[in-house]
């Protein structure tokens, strides 16, 4: 799909680089999933989400992980266990139904992790978008084209990169919602 190639997982703060799909991302997720599942019954499921979870899709080299938890109000109870795994809690008021963490290695962001309830808006939208990209090669190609163009335009402006993707994501999720309800 014409993306940049680079060996390592991770980005510096503010940096926007889109890399060719790397099959090692799946293996890295599987190792992390095993660690997270060991946190106990508060972890209902561990999902690989974001572009690194879509085979063949170029992505920023940061693993996105969604952990299903039974009760959002008890999500903070997992902070000590997640900190022991190298995650830093980042309270995020922009998305009220999730707890957000990031993992860094040598000052480089390598993983973003969200905790959310199974039926929360955040989990529903995140999984619907991932599944839509996994299920439609043309859609994934269009998203890759958009991401490459935005990374070219905004190599050190992550907020503009994210804003540039938001309309595409909203359209895909709206289509997924319509499809689930039988209207599409």
Legacy VTK file of the C-alpha trace (Angstrom):
# vtk DataFile Version 3.0
C-alpha trace
ASCII
DATASET POLYDATA
POINTS 184 float
0.000 0.000 0.000
3.019 2.311 -0.373
3.801 3.082 3.273
7.141 3.826 4.888
9.139 0.851 6.239
10.967 0.948 9.594
12.073 -1.724 12.037
10.977 -0.565 15.488
7.659 -0.273 17.273
7.065 3.180 18.710
6.978 6.908 18.057
8.300 10.022 19.722
5.688 12.357 21.217
4.050 14.453 18.520
5.587 12.444 15.665
3.325 11.067 12.935
4.780 8.257 10.829
2.716 5.661 8.980
4.519 2.366 8.360
3.814 -0.635 6.190
1.932 -3.407 8.000
4.249 -5.517 10.116
3.045 -9.042 10.994
5.107 -8.838 14.195
2.491 -6.437 15.563
0.104 -9.364 16.021
2.731 -11.349 17.932
3.529 -8.320 20.095
-0.168 -7.951 20.859
-0.497 -11.642 21.756
2.359 -11.340 24.264
0.763 -8.265 25.796
-2.653 -9.938 25.874
-1.201 -12.746 27.962
0.255 -10.241 30.452
-3.002 -8.286 30.687
-5.161 -11.389 31.091
-3.071 -12.284 34.131
-4.465 -9.224 35.930
-7.441 -11.315 36.978
-11.227 -11.365 36.701
-11.490 -7.588 36.196
-10.204 -8.265 32.660
-13.105 -9.715 30.678
-11.420 -9.590 27.260
-8.387 -8.066 25.552
-8.872 -6.748 22.007
-6.254 -5.700 19.448
-7.708 -2.560 17.860
-6.511 0.306 15.718
-4.696 -0.019 12.423
-2.038 -2.422 13.716
-4.917 -4.901 14.191
-5.873 -4.888 10.506
-3.691 -7.244 8.432
-2.160 -5.426 5.467
-3.084 -1.929 6.676
-0.331 0.608 7.201
-0.288 2.139 10.673
1.473 4.312 13.164
3.722 1.784 14.938
1.865 1.925 18.240
-0.235 -0.993 19.461
-3.788 -0.038 20.368
-5.369 -2.326 22.934
-8.883 -2.301 24.329
-9.498 -4.132 27.600
-13.099 -4.957 28.494
-13.834 -4.477 32.165
-17.084 -5.204 34.029
-17.464 -1.801 35.707
-16.053 1.525 34.497
-16.191 3.000 37.987
-13.777 0.279 39.176
-11.304 0.752 36.309
-8.901 2.663 38.523
-8.487 -0.533 40.562
-6.349 -1.871 37.683
-3.910 1.070 37.769
-1.338 -0.610 40.076
-1.256 -3.789 37.978
-0.990 -1.814 34.754
1.745 0.392 36.203
3.670 -2.787 37.098
3.468 -3.682 33.374
4.906 -0.294 32.427
1.689 1.596 31.678
1.087 5.185 32.708
-2.461 6.251 33.548
-3.548 9.264 31.478
-6.935 10.557 32.643
-8.854 11.568 29.508
-11.958 13.699 29.866
-12.570 13.711 26.100
-13.850 10.134 26.168
-15.807 9.765 29.417
-16.512 6.019 29.195
-12.901 4.843 29.071
-9.735 4.887 31.140
-6.637 5.577 29.031
-3.029 4.429 29.516
0.120 4.616 27.462
3.289 2.565 27.546
6.674 3.957 26.719
10.048 2.373 26.171
13.092 4.644 26.348
10.838 7.696 26.006
9.078 6.315 22.912
5.320 5.594 22.863
4.772 1.911 22.018
1.231 1.150 23.199
-2.066 2.871 23.938
-4.469 0.985 26.171
-8.094 1.727 26.952
-10.313 0.176 29.599
-14.040 0.209 28.828
-17.201 -1.716 29.574
-18.363 -4.183 26.896
-21.447 -2.165 25.911
-19.879 1.271 26.249
-19.923 3.736 23.373
-16.115 3.661 23.238
-15.878 -0.107 22.918
-18.768 -0.342 20.454
-17.309 2.310 18.124
-13.737 1.034 18.400
-14.614 -2.567 17.560
-17.055 -1.558 14.803
-14.377 0.507 13.059
-11.748 -2.217 13.349
-14.147 -4.876 12.087
-15.281 -2.722 9.153
-11.650 -2.280 8.041
-10.915 -5.986 8.466
-13.960 -6.895 6.407
-13.539 -4.524 3.444
-10.239 -4.270 1.542
-11.404 -1.242 -0.455
-12.356 0.579 2.736
-9.008 -0.283 4.327
-7.183 0.931 1.188
-9.072 4.243 1.256
-8.200 4.643 4.941
-4.525 3.856 4.233
-4.472 6.488 1.470
-5.961 9.062 3.830
-3.509 8.207 6.616
-0.484 8.458 4.306
-1.632 11.838 3.020
-2.298 13.173 6.525
1.087 11.892 7.767
2.728 13.683 4.835
0.859 16.911 5.639
1.245 16.744 9.426
4.473 14.845 10.306
4.773 16.653 13.655
1.175 17.664 14.302
-0.614 14.696 15.827
-3.820 16.629 16.667
-4.256 17.682 13.018
-3.539 14.124 11.865
-6.233 12.793 14.219
-8.722 15.491 13.231
-8.131 14.682 9.573
-9.188 11.067 10.155
-12.273 11.829 12.247
-14.808 12.353 9.422
-13.755 9.111 7.698
-14.039 7.175 10.958
-17.446 8.697 11.736
-18.776 7.704 8.286
-17.515 4.125 8.678
-18.980 3.762 12.158
-22.307 5.247 11.034
-22.390 2.703 8.200
-21.588 -0.110 10.613
-24.396 1.054 12.919
-26.851 1.172 10.027
-25.744 -2.285 8.891
-26.263 -3.730 12.392
-29.738 -2.233 12.610
-30.672 -3.649 9.210
-31.115 -0.231 7.593
-28.161 -0.617 5.222
LINES 1 185
184 0 1 2 3 4 5 6 7 8 9 10 11 12 13 14 15 16 17 18 19 20 21 22 23 24 25 26 27 28 29 30 31 32 33 34 35 36 37 38 39 40 41 42 43 44 45 46 47 48 49 50 51 52 53 54 55 56 57 58 59 60 61 62 63 64 65 66 67 68 69 70 71 72 73 74 75 76 77 78 79 80 81 82 83 84 85 86 87 88 89 90 91 92 93 94 95 96 97 98 99 100 101 102 103 104 105 106 107 108 109 110 111 112 113 114 115 116 117 118 119 120 121 122 123 124 125 126 127 128 129 130 131 132 133 134 135 136 137 138 139 140 141 142 143 144 145 146 147 148 149 150 151 152 153 154 155 156 157 158 159 160 161 162 163 164 165 166 167 168 169 170 171 172 173 174 175 176 177 178 179 180 181 182 183
